[in-house]
Amino acid sequence: MSTDKPKIRVLIVDDSAIVRKILSEAIAAEPDMEVVGTAPDPYVARDKILLLKPDVLTLDIEMPRMNGLTFMKQMMNHHPIPTIIISSLGQACCASTLEALRCGAVDVLAKPAGPYSVGDLRRALAASIRGAAGAQPRVARNLLRAEAQEQRTDLQDARPLGGRRTVIAIGASTGGTVAIQEILLQLSADMPPMVITQHIPAGFSLAFANRLNKLCGMDVREAVDGDVLHRGLALVAPGDYHMLLRRTTTGYAVELQQGPQVCYQRPSVDVMFASVAQAAGSHGVGVLLTGMGTDGAKGMLTLKRAGAATIAQDEASCVVYGMPREAKRLDAVGTVASLNDIAGTLTRIVSQNRIGQR
């Protein structure tokens, strides 16, 4: 009897025949996955899902007869499947893609727009499919709460949290856009400055930051090289750029670099964490959230060795328990917390006198 692991079964949904061909060829080149079917629109996809029972779906946003977001919302309510959004970078598509991630999509990849981007997509697609296959389909666990808070939560604490040198660094990948939003929704507008690295394609990071800024108490924006950090500000790394923290005479600033990928990622959580360890040392707080792969684990160990507080999301609340698992394996994690408890854990840590007061 064969003990070979079954291949990951993928259904491709895209109205472009060229894109369907590119995706099919990329998946066919991987030994552990196969394309079981393709569909040019959601109506055909619906029938093929029932017939073929795929493990993973790739889904375009802009399609005839029904857009991908509407289809995914319906599908997640009745027949949830781990879904990867493959979208163009137009403003409307970016907004719809972020909404799809909030409603249960696992990951997002940029639709190829030239020969170079086709190569990038092929490298990222296989990893994304493997991560999606190991993820739990999620029907927007906190969707109702999020919809009830579609405005800034300008909560103020009676006293400032943390010292003037305290800085918080958050890293995430698969499932991270929703996790980061859930955490920031619960935090005071007067939190210490924050740097955020989320694995997300160039173009989508700006829409992600703008969405967070509308919802959260803190000011959130996509980082620009040289931005100076201050209390109540959170900076999101732009897609395709590493974000590093640098110490200045008066506090902290960020530096953006397009150096080599680290752990197949740019931006890389490892790069950000290592820079925070060097710039802030024991005044830093590192948070590693849901995601596939190992990015962030070594950087979190560097943070811990520098005396920083380190928090990792627990397995039960992760969409993919890859990055936190690796950090825990390296003994880099000081505190393990569920997604619902991370904001409270952060508040307690930065309120302690030992953080940022030395």
N, C-alpha and C positions, 0 to 999 in steps of 0.2 A: 504493500500500500504506500502511495507517495505521501511524503511529509512536506512537500513544497507548500509554502504559504500562498494562498490564493492571490491573484493579482488584484490591484485596486481597479475597480470598474468605474470609468468616467464617462459622463454624458456631456457633450459640448453644445451649448445653446448660444447661437450668434447668427445674426442675419447676413453677415458677410461670408461668402463662400471662401474667400481668400483667408480670412482669419480662421475659419473652421479647418482649413487645410493645414495652416501653420501649426495650430494647436494639436491637430491629429498627428502630424509628423513628429512633433516634439514628444508627445506622450508615447507614441509607438517606439521611440528610440530607448525608452526606459524599460528594463527587464521586469520591473515589479508592478507595472500598470498597463492598462489597455483601454482603448476607446470602444465602448460598447454601442455608441450611437451618436448621431449629431442631429440638431434641430435648428431650423431657421427662425423659429418664433416660439413663444410660450405655449401656444395651442398644440403644436406638434410635440413640444417638450413634455407637456402634461401627459399625453398618451404614451410617450416613450418611457417616462418615469415609471408608470404603472406596469408596462410590459417588460422593461429591461432591468428594473430595480438597481440603478447605479449606486455606487458607494459615495461618489463625489460628483458635484455639478459645477461646471464653469458657466458663468452667466454674463451676458452683455446687458448693459442698461438700456441703451437706445435701440429698440426693435419695433417693427411694424405690428399693428393690431393690439399689442399690449406691451408696455415697457417692462423691463426686467425687475424694477422695484415692486411694482404692483403684483407681478407674478410671484416674486419671492415671498411677499407678505402672505399671499394666499397659500403658497406651498408650505410655509413654515407652520401655519395653523393646522394643516390637514395631513401633510406628508413631509416632515422635516428631513432635509438632507444637507450634509455639510456642503456649503456653497462658496465658491471663489468668484468674486466679481472681477471681470476683465473689461475695463472701461477706458474710454478716451478721456482726455484731460480738460474738456470744456467745462466752464463754470457750472452749468446745469448738471452735467454728468458727475462732477465732483460732489456736489451737494446731494444728489441722489445716491451716490456710492456710499457716502458717510451714513446716510439714512439706512441703507441696506446693511451696513455693518452694525448699526444700532439694533436693527431688527433681526439679526441672527447670522448674517454672512460671516464666514470665518476669516477671509483674507481678501485683499484687493491687489490686482496687478494692472499696470498700464498697458493698454492695447498697443500693439506694435505700429509704429508710424514710419519705419524705414529699416534698412538692412541691419544697422547696428542695434536698434531696439528689438528686432526679432531675436538676435542672439541673446540679449539680456533677458528677454521673456523666456526663452527656452531654458536658460540656467535657473531662473526663479520658479518656473512653473512646476517642475518635478518636486522641488522641495515643498512648495505650497500644497500640492496635492497630497503628499505624504503626511504633512501636518493636518490637513483637513480630514484625511481618512482616520486619524486618531483622535479627532475632536468630537465633542458631544454637540449634536444639533441643538441650537438654543433659540427659543422663541422669546427673545428680548425679555430676559428674566426680570428686569426692573423697568420695563417699558412704561407702565402706567405711572410709576413714580416720576420717571424722567419727564413724561408729557405734562405732568402736573406742575413741573418746575421749569417750564420753558421761559424763564426769565432769570435775571441775575439774582443770586442769593447773597445780598450784601450784608452779611452778618458780621458784627464787630465784637471782639472780645473785650472784656474789661481792662485787660493789660496786654501789652505786646507779647507774642509768643516767640521764645528763643532769643538768643543774643544777636548782636549786630553782625557777627561773623557766621551765623548759621546759614546753611544752604542745603536745599533738598534736591536730590537727583532721582528721577523716575525713568526706568527703562522698561519697554514692553515690545511685544511682537504680535503674533496671532491672537486675536481677541482683545488686544490692548486698547483700541480706541474706545470701546465701551467701558473697560475697566478704569481707564484714566478719567473718563467723564464721571463715572460713579464716585471716584475718590474726590475729585475737585468739587463736585456738587456739595459735598459734606464739609468742606474746609472753610475756615474763616477768610474773609477778604484781607485780613492783616497777617497772613502767614508769612514766614520768611521766604526769600526768593527761591524760585524753583527752576530747574532745567529738566526738560523732558525729551527723551529720545524714543520715538515710536517708529518701528520699521514700516515705512509707507513710501510709495513712489513720489518722485518729484511732481509737484503740482497739487497733489492731494493734501500735503502737509499744511498748506496755507488755508485751505477750506476747513481742515480739522481744527487748526488754531482759532480761526474765526468763529467756528461753531462753539468751541469751549468758552470763548470770550463772551458770547451772548448768554450762555447758561450759568457761568460760574461767578462766584464772588470775586475771585482774583482777576486781575487783568492778564489776559492770555494773548500772546501774539507769536507769529513765526519769527524766529531769531534772525537778526541781521548782524553781520560781522562787526564786532566792536560794541554791541549793545551792553549797557551797564545795568547790572541787576540791582533791584531794590525791593524792599518789603512789599508784598502784595502783587508781585509780577512773576509770571510763569512764562518761560520761553520754550518754544517747540522747535526742535532741530528741523531745518528744511530737508526735504527728500533729496538724496544724493550728496549730502554734505555731512561730514563729521562735525559735531559741536563739542568744543572743549571749554572748560572753565579756566580763567586766568585770574590771578590775584593782582589787584591794583593798589595804589597807595591809599585809596579810600574804600575799597571793597572788592567787588568781583565784576568781571566782564566776560563775554563769550567770544570765542574765536571759531570761525568756520573754515574747514579745510576739505579739499577734494582729494585726499590721499587715497592709498589703496584700500580696498574693502577689507574689513576685519570680520572674521566668521561669516564671510560671504555677504556682509552687510555694509552699507553706507547710507545713512548714519549708523554708527555702531555704539551699542550701550557700553561695551568694554572701554572704548576710547573715552567716552564721557565720564564713566566712573573713575578711570585711572586719573584723569585730569582733576576731578573733584578731590580725590585722595591727595594729590600733590598740592592743590591750591588751598583746600580747606582743612585737610587732616581730620582731627577729632571733632571739628565743628560741622562736618558733613553728615548727611543722612541719606543712605541709598535705599531705593525701593525697586525690587525686581518683580515684574508682573508676568502674567501669562504669555507664553510664546514657545515656538518650536526652535530647537537647536541649543547652542551653548553660549550665545552672545550675552555678555553681562556677568557671567559666573566668575571669570578670572578678575574682572574689574571690581566685582563686589568683594572678592577676597582681598584685593589691594586696599579697598576702603576699610575693611574690617581691621587689617593689619596697621592701618594709619590711625586707628582709634575711632573711626566713624561708626555710627549706629547703622545696622543693616536689617532690612525687612524684606521677606519674600512672601508672595502670595501662596496660600495653601493649595494642595492638589484638588480638593473638592470644588473650589470655586474657579479654577483655571479652565479656560477653553482647551488649551494645550499645556500640559505640565512638563515642559521641556527645559526652559531656561531656569526656572526656580529649582527644579530637581537637580540640575547640574551644580548650581550654587550651593545647594544643601550638601551634595556629595563632596564638594571641596571644603566643607565646614566654613563657608563664608557667611552664613546666615545667623544673625543674632536673634531675630524674632520671626516666627512664622504666623501669619494672620490670614483670615478669610478676607475676601474682597470687601465685605460689608464692615469689617473691623479695621481696615488699614488706615482710614482717615482718623479714627479715634486713636489708634496706636501712634500715628505721626504726631498728633496734637499733644499726646502725653509725653512723647520723647522730646520734642522741641521745647516743652514747658519745663523740663527738668533743668535745674541750675547748671548741671555739668555740660549741657550742650550750648556752645557758643559763648560761654562766660569766661573762658580762660584767656 
